[in-house]
Amino acid sequence: MRRRDAKRLSRPPGTRPSRNAPELADPLPRIGALIGNARNTWFVLLGVLVFIIITLMGVEHVDFWGVDRQTKLPLVNVEVPTRYFFVAAPVLLAAVFGYF
């Protein structure tokens, strides 16, 4: 097969290369950047999940049914009402998942 035929077969039929458009560069750097972004996003989502799971491990049954019970958030050492945590945690998780 001649060189000219090989170039013609690499394009979809009926298309011509544009004179103004640069040739497609190597896609590996772009793919690497996308993979790096996806990896960081995945670690953020896992971090939020781990934070919620660690907090849930510290909640007792009395905390959930008690009226004025507080749940201590790990790492930030802030106490929030347990009911608000059970409302806010799924909303936070859905917001992080939807944003990324």
N, C-alpha and C positions, 0 to 999 in steps of 0.2 A: 504494500500500500504506500502510496506516495505521501509526502509530508502535507501537501495541500489537501489531500483527501482526509487525512487524519484530523486536521483542524476543522474541516467542514463537518465531519461527523461528530465532533465534540459539542457543537451548537445544536439547538433545536432546529428542525427544518423550517425554512422560510424566514429565518432571522439573519440579520447581518450585524457584525460588530459595529458599534458606534465609534466614530472618530474622536468625539469629545470625551466619551466615558473612558476612564482608565481601566485597564485590565484588572480583573479580580485578583487581589493580592492573596497571599497565603492565608487560609482561614484559621490556622492553628492559633495565632495570638488572640483572635477574637473569641474563639471557643474557650481558650484558657481564661480569658477575662470573665466570660459568662459562668464558667465553672467556679471560679473564685467567688463571684457574687452569690451564686447559689449556695456554696459552702458556708459563707458568712451568714446568709439568711437562715439556713438550716440550724446553725449553732445558736443564733438568737432565739429561734423558736424552741429549741431544746432547753435553752437556759430558762425561758419563761416557764416551760413545763416542769423543770426540776424545781424551780422556786415554788410553784404552786404545790407540787407533790410534797416537798419538805414542810411547807406550811400545813398541809392537810394531815401529815403524820403527827403533828403536835396538837391537833384538835381532838378533844374528848367528847363523848356523848353529852355530858353535862354542859359543855360549851355551846353546843348547837341548840339545846332546848332551854338553856338559861336565858333570862331576859337581859340581864346586864353583863353578860360574859364577854370577855375580850380575847382575841386571838393575837398572839405575838408573831409578827412577821420576821422571818430570819434575815440576817444580814443588815437590815435597817433598824432592827430593835424598836419597832413602833407597834403599839397595840391598837387594833381596830376592832369594832364590834364584829362578832362572828357572823351575824346575819349579813352584814355589808360585804364581808369577805366572800361569802358564798354567792352573792349577787355579782360582785365586781370581778372575781377571778375568771368566770367564763367569758364575760364581756371583754376583759383585757386579753385573754387568749384569742378570742375571735378577732379583735382589733389587730393584734400582732400578725395573725395568720392572714387577714385580709390586706394589711398594708404591704406585707412583703410578698 
